[in-house]
Every structure is written in structure tokens, then in C-alpha cells.
Amino acid sequence: MIYLRENLSFNEAHMIVESDDREGKNLYMSGICIQGGIRNANQRVYPVNEISKAVKTLNDQIQNGYSVLGEVDHPDDLKINLDRVSHMIVNMWMDGPNGYGKLKILPTPMGQLIKTMLESGVKLGVSSRGSGNVSGDGRNEVSDFEIITVDMVAQPSAPGAYPTPIYEHLMNTRGGYNAFRIAQEVKGDPMAQKYLKESLLNVISNLK
């Protein structure tokens, strides 16, 4: 079994950003999380039946009360880092050859970062994270596939480009660490939230 991750841009994933109330308290993203039956940008092919089984397994976990959490960007392993969590997957389903998901943005520091970016018009993509085997016969066909989670990533500026590490960019931006610390310590303080939003908007401007 090897570590597998596949990036999709905002447009490739046909992402929809929506809220379930007038105040925008609960924010969601939904769209394609993993493509099946085609050769993707990493030259791998995920058979539709493999994606279907993996989606069902993950959705069964969700329906049974298991919290499937996702991060901003993602590490080079399958472990979930709680300090980087920005959202959770509330539903996954198949539509044609593709696995779709609905992601709820959480009120964590990284979730606040994602929320501010989305509300400011930043188009974020998704990246599935999982494991499986890849055939060595040149077909690069994936078998025994298991989705662990779906992470949020910045949209690459060109095909094959790595996304900007949003979390690290925040930490390295002037005032970024203070914004992160304030978000952790005083989530209910309106003044702190105002400072956080201003700092995150500064991060967004530097991502352009």
C-alpha cells in the first residue's frame, strides 16, 4: 500500500460554496473529490468500482457517527493534525464515475482562514488523501483504494504546480502568528475576530 493524493482545482472539482442560513454561520463546499475512470494529472487511473467501494466505506463511517476531518493543505502521511483541521466531511456519494463530497467549514483557526478566503472570492481546490496499490505495468491502475480524507488546497497557478502552503504562509506573514494565536485563545472576542480577519485578508493579498 502506498500514500496517494490527487489534487483538483476549484473549477475541476465543480465546487459550490453555500450556506444553510442567512447569517452564513454554517459554510459548506461541495463538489468532486476524486475522479474515476480517467488518467489523472498524476498519470494514475482509479477504476470506478474502486472509488465506489472507497466512497461507501467512508460514508458508512460518517453515517455511524465517525468524524472525518480534513486539513488546510496536507502532510506527507495519513495522520490528521488537529491544529491544521479546517473542515469535516459530512457526506460522500457517487455521481457517474466520480466521488463527490460535502465539506463543512469548522470554526477552528484554520477553518476561519478558509471561511475568510471563500468569502473574499478565493477559489480553493481539494485534494483527496488515501492509500492503495498501483500496478507496475505502465497502466498505473489503482487497486485496494481507501480514502482517508479530503483536504483543502490553494489552486495551483499552472498544471503540475504545487499549491501554496497556506498554513506556513500564515505563520510566515507579518502578524500571521498573532492572528493564529488570537483565534485559538479568544474565539468569542469581536475585536480579536476583527483583527484576525484583517490579518487573513493580508495573507490573501500576498497569495495573489
HELIX and SHEET records of a PDB file:
HELIX    1   1 VAL A   48  GLN A   63  1                                  16    
HELIX    2   2 LEU A   82  ARG A   84  5                                   3    
HELIX    3   3 PRO A  109  GLU A  119  1                                  11    
HELIX    4   4 ILE A  166  ASN A  172  1                                   7    
HELIX    5   5 GLY A  176  GLU A  185  1                                  10    
HELIX    6   6 PRO A  190  LEU A  207  1                                  18    
SHEET    1   A 3 ILE A   2  LEU A   8  0                                        
SHEET    2   A 3 LEU A 124  VAL A 134 -1                                        
SHEET    3   A 3 VAL A 142  ALA A 154 -1                                        
SHEET    1   B 5 ILE A  16  SER A  19  0                                        
SHEET    2   B 5 LEU A  27  ILE A  34 -1                                        
SHEET    3   B 5 ASN A  98  ILE A 105 -1                                        
SHEET    4   B 5 VAL A  85  ASP A  95 -1                                        
SHEET    5   B 5 VAL A  68  GLU A  71 -1                                        
END                                                                             
